[in-house]
């Protein structure tokens, strides 16, 4: 028999603390395959817990595949550390600081993740999560989505809410549901970097519209809508990617009125909305629910790997959406949805969201301090800045020169829906570095390089 006394985390249920201790000691090598654990009664006495607690703990460890129990012989470690450990997935590998991803900073704690996983482990229906989810999502996940959408001022019927594996798949599904090959879709000229490819893959044609510092120009939209070549508008009205602009209530009402006048369907991509803690103008879904598909997700507010998207469809479009989610394989993964549901129902999601906002605000303040004498757009809540370069730099060449210094940014050309539009901007994201000080180092390197001159801009003299 192995002499083993676990160290318990007594902030959690004791049977789970014992089972977790077995897991940790197997993974750490303290317990090896074939080791016999102390009899349950002996361990209960040693730890000062009930026999039932140890019995339940051993059962939990057995369900995890760590123990095998033999009547009359005791409980034995079934396996050693045979599963390869999760590798480091940090984006700062090899000293590369990647500022190209518009994601929240890493603020989720191990305890918050463990709590959600333990909730799944304790649920007697957990094996149901290994089956396909219904096309529009499990009923409890739709209830979860309705609760989250209320934070954006949306009071939606659950029958019109669809759970997808992220907002991007939600967008693709909506495009497939409402367009035919060759359809033209209106959108702001400066836009989401993957939008051109997304439209191309959906076999639709973009129509780039003019914009100002607030976003889409109503006059440009009405002119295009009146021409009748397009019946769909794609728009990011809050913390627009990449300009960070947020439309005013007045501007939204003007665009909604034009959409109603010319019978235009609105696809509202609102994934960044909750990063701004201020009271914001109403969503387009609120202003024109009869013609708006509202898309959001948890990936930009809680954790990027939490691939949960919510699509709210106009009344009467549920059957079409459900059919296309099935064919697009856009439905979400059950266990991912359960992590999200636990966080939202326990209000941990609000805690994580507040922490995300605070960390982004800190990094934004650092960015504004470093670049205080330069031209940029970076509205409150934005997880990125739209930085204008000096005239002697092209965005593409600057990004290449910066990459040589192990810092990666996105040149402005990536965001131009009209390929013929030039840009002297770069998008600088705040969320990816593991710490704020790495963000500051990267910002200072960018600032220094901006003041240098591109060697190719000079003519050598013999």
Secondary structure as GFF3:
##gff-version 3
##sequence-region A 1 462
A	DSSP	alpha_helix	14	28	.	.	.	ID=ss1
A	DSSP	alpha_helix	40	47	.	.	.	ID=ss2
A	DSSP	alpha_helix	51	63	.	.	.	ID=ss3
A	DSSP	beta_strand	67	70	.	.	.	ID=ss4
A	DSSP	beta_strand	74	77	.	.	.	ID=ss5
A	DSSP	three_ten_helix	93	95	.	.	.	ID=ss6
A	DSSP	beta_strand	97	98	.	.	.	ID=ss7
A	DSSP	alpha_helix	110	122	.	.	.	ID=ss8
A	DSSP	three_ten_helix	126	130	.	.	.	ID=ss9
A	DSSP	alpha_helix	139	149	.	.	.	ID=ss10
A	DSSP	three_ten_helix	150	152	.	.	.	ID=ss11
A	DSSP	three_ten_helix	158	160	.	.	.	ID=ss12
A	DSSP	beta_strand	161	164	.	.	.	ID=ss13
A	DSSP	alpha_helix	167	178	.	.	.	ID=ss14
A	DSSP	beta_strand	184	188	.	.	.	ID=ss15
A	DSSP	alpha_helix	195	201	.	.	.	ID=ss16
A	DSSP	beta_strand	205	209	.	.	.	ID=ss17
A	DSSP	beta_strand	211	212	.	.	.	ID=ss18
A	DSSP	beta_strand	215	216	.	.	.	ID=ss19
A	DSSP	alpha_helix	218	227	.	.	.	ID=ss20
A	DSSP	beta_strand	232	235	.	.	.	ID=ss21
A	DSSP	alpha_helix	249	261	.	.	.	ID=ss22
A	DSSP	beta_strand	265	269	.	.	.	ID=ss23
A	DSSP	three_ten_helix	273	275	.	.	.	ID=ss24
A	DSSP	alpha_helix	284	287	.	.	.	ID=ss25
A	DSSP	beta_strand	292	297	.	.	.	ID=ss26
A	DSSP	beta_strand	309	312	.	.	.	ID=ss27
A	DSSP	alpha_helix	318	328	.	.	.	ID=ss28
A	DSSP	alpha_helix	334	345	.	.	.	ID=ss29
A	DSSP	alpha_helix	348	370	.	.	.	ID=ss30
A	DSSP	beta_strand	376	377	.	.	.	ID=ss31
A	DSSP	beta_strand	384	388	.	.	.	ID=ss32
A	DSSP	alpha_helix	395	403	.	.	.	ID=ss33
A	DSSP	beta_strand	407	408	.	.	.	ID=ss34
A	DSSP	beta_strand	410	411	.	.	.	ID=ss35
A	DSSP	three_ten_helix	412	415	.	.	.	ID=ss36
A	DSSP	beta_strand	425	429	.	.	.	ID=ss37
A	DSSP	alpha_helix	436	451	.	.	.	ID=ss38
A	DSSP	three_ten_helix	455	457	.	.	.	ID=ss39
###
